């Protein structure tokens, strides 16, 4: 069971996020699913809650947030924010109001009810970085789901790790063809998988940017620094950084093992991470590169979590995972753009709570609660390229909101006490038993 140490914080300083030069200027992304709009005749006013607006500034106690139709029209202190006559009043005393959570790394894995359940837990937007777009057809028929920003199947090389959710590309020409095909079908991002060589990764990044979408990658056999310089916008999984953090001979041994057998990475990544040194020059150089380039990193710590006492966990697993968390904290301290991704379902969390568990692991890794909340809202909105309309509570933004009981800045576990969720100005029904 995860230790609770470090999950609470008495105070939080404003979060400063980098605005690096050199990021491609791409158009805003669009979700694949139209979201129903509410009746705009009667506004909604959330009165008395603590406002944590997603931008990293001090919280506003006893705040008012006013929604009309699908938009936030006012947000601020009660004394300075008018409550419209005839508004539906939501009493917010004892609650915190935040932007809807954004999940950068979600897998449906055949669980059609999981997207809807995640919405009820506060996730109002998600990205699936590796599945056919039609894999969400059944989920969409079950009821309201988050805004779906889908990448389509991952692009991988021959002998793919997950053939049912991959498109094989064998050279740069096939890579460009695959990118075009996926974007035409609605992909808002392209995901590179680990069996592709560096030259193909570069071709995919160039083709994605030419079509106005980002390229992100799960790396195992390509050096992360080289792939970042090749044009990637995002890195999926903290383990993708592994081969760039160990001596070349050790990295090549791991690389050859994974190329020969996909399953070698399952144990090998823990062996690799057990031996990394946060104080080594190669580590600081990689983190500096990530920060300078503005590359987003989605650690997905929860899918790798192995603790002493867990069934089958060895000392290598435990020490390797500890270093994954330490590296995540060091990355944020170095200015890397860390964001929140749940992986959908993970061993250490009950169904529907993977996102909150990931937030708790990020705090345990050294991020402040405020940093984690920004990572899951405004910073993820920037990663998705939807920060023009989502990711913060401010006038003009779409009304995706979550109300939780308590103060997540004092204890991030308050994010599990979800009381109400709003998607596009409409309240979402709570799951039975909540």
Secondary structure, DSSP 8 states (H G I E B T S, - for coil): ----TTSB-S----------TT---------SS------SSS-EEEEEEEEE-SSSS--EEEEEEEEETTEEEEEEEGGGS---TT-EEEE-TTEEEEE-EEESS---TT-TTHHHHHHHTTEEEEEESSS-GGGGHHHHHHS---EEEE--SEEE-SS-SSGGGEEE--SHHHHHHHHHHHHHTT-SEEEE-TTS-HHHHHHHHHHHHHTT-EEEE--SSS-HHHHHHTT-SEEESGGGGGGGSS-HHHHHHHHHHHHH-TTHHHHHHHHHHHT--TTSHHHHHHHHHHHHHT-EEE--GGGG---TTSTT--HHHHHHHHHHHHHHHHHHHTT-EEE----SS-TTS-TT-HHHHHHHHHHHTT--HHHHHHHHTHHHHHHHT-TTTSSS-STTSB--EEEEES-TTTBGGGGG-EEEEEETTEEE---TT-
